[in-house]
Amino acid sequence: MRSRRRVARWEFLAYAMILGAIALWPTPVDRAGAGLLVKALKDLHRRGMPGWIDYAFVESASNVLLFVPLGALVVWILGRRYWWAGGAAGLVLSAAIELAQFVFLPARYPTLLDVAANTAGATFGCLLMLLVLTLRKPVPNSPPRRNL
């Protein structure tokens, strides 16, 4: 169990570095591909995709997905007893990121919708990990070795 949590801590560190790079990049990270995404969405709309799946929806869904690992890793590290800490971590971290973008990154657009989407993603991640931990079958202990 300790080795699994140690792995989870390393994964958390790697995730935090990636999240920090994305969240605190001086310009919006989707700027280079925004035109391509809009074109792809228009093409998909012509092929029958619902119109409500637009650029704003994709951006919000991306925020949700970006924070799912945070909630899952927090629950994996802290355990089932503190399952709620994943969602709380998402709220606090997201608010801190949006505040940093507001204060230090004039090219970024912090919003409360981002905080809500990020918190929802972290909460989904912690609930998903809680489900995994609940359904996981315990590994049976191996019998003690006998010496002759």
C-alpha positions, 0 to 999 in steps of 0.5 A: 500500500505504501508503494502505491501511495508513493507512486501516486505522490510522484504522479501528483507531482508530475500532474501539478507541474503540467497543470501549472504550465497550462494554467500559468502560461502567459497566453491562452494555451488554445490560441494556436489551435482555436481557428482549427477547432472552430473549423472542425466544429463547423464541419461537425455541425454540418454533419449533424453534431448538435449546435450546443457543442460549440467552442465554449462547451469544448473549453469548459469540458476541457477544464473539467477533464483537466481537473479529474486527475487532481481529485482522483490522486488526492483520494488515492493518496489520502484514502477513502476517509477523505474522499471529499478533499479531492473536490475541495482541492479542486476548488482551492487550486482553481480559485488560486489559479484564476486569481493568479491569472487575473493579477499576473497574466493580462492575456488570460481570461479568468472566470468563475465558470472556470472555477466551477468547471475545474471543481466539478472535474476534481469532484468527479475524479474523487468520486470515480476514485472512491468507486474504484477503491470501493469495488477493488477486491482486496489482495489476499495475504499470502500464507507464511513461509514454513522453514524446515 
